[in-house]
Amino acid sequence: MSVNVLLFPGSNCDHDVIHCYENLFNQKVEVIWHRESELKNPDVVIVPGGFSFGDYLRTGAMAKVSPVMGAARKFAAAGGPVLGICNGFQILCEAGLLPGVLLQNISMKFLSRFVRIKVESSSTPFTGAARKGDIIHCPIAHFEGNYFADGATIERLEGEGQVVFRYCGEQGQVDAENREWNPNGAMRAIAGITNDKRNVVGLMPHPERAVEKVVGFCGGESGRVVFASSVAG
Amino acid sequence: MKVQVLIRLKAGVLDVQGKAVERSLTGLGFDDVNAVRIGRLIEMEVGASNLDKAKQEVTKMCQELLVNPIIESYEIREAK
């Protein structure tokens, strides 16, 4: 399997993803610079986290017009699995590959801490190896993670089962108003979603930072399932 | 021709910056302040010979990059 990791000026979580696929899953990884207009025969495309283009204008806005996004769009349109993490999620929303947008955190603070997210759908290429209700304990590190979409879009996402991850408590409890569980204020405590074809997934938390016990701290390796799913699929 | 694009957050979209600034203003003693909203002003020079043509061109820029229509509205005007 070949994984293409897209690299923008300001990406900074690319190496975590590369390490994960190469060393934990023994997969071939190609890094694709944002000026490239072709991908390198990927089975999976990852848009990693970071601060592409210094978050100028709006998070992900400049990245969405990079040439590589044209290729990513084509890959996604053909049903190829695409995962956006953190800034990658923001980029996919800006690019229109996922609905909605990430607003500033309700606390008006940059949040760098662990959260729990519950798998709400195992019918995506990045959650196929998980069960509904499984909890991933991993970090968030963002200023704009407050998921927002208009009412009709939210109802469609809920109705079609396109909410993939939701912020939750230790036992999987969900309460969008609980700032301990849902610190950025995301609507319906949405941490991650998928498109209607279920091949594009985006999430704000960083599962790639919780794939090994030695560096996962309290998160252990619960984030591994996201990448394991894409390899198994 | 010099034009301005005034970008605003749509009504109902949470503006945390606006809220923070409002709180600070209140803290300074400006008790009468309400509904502070923060937008963005982009100025640029374009080659178009009249405002209509400039607006057409800049509208495309807004659609393709400058504005996120889910949360923002915009207005294009001539800059003095």
Interface residues (C-beta under 8 A of the other chain):
Chain A: L57 R58 A61 M62 K64 V65 E94 G100 V101 L103 Q104 N105 I106 M108 N146 F148 A149 D150 G185
Chain B: V13 L14 V16 Q17 K19 A20 E64 L65 L66 N68 I70 I71
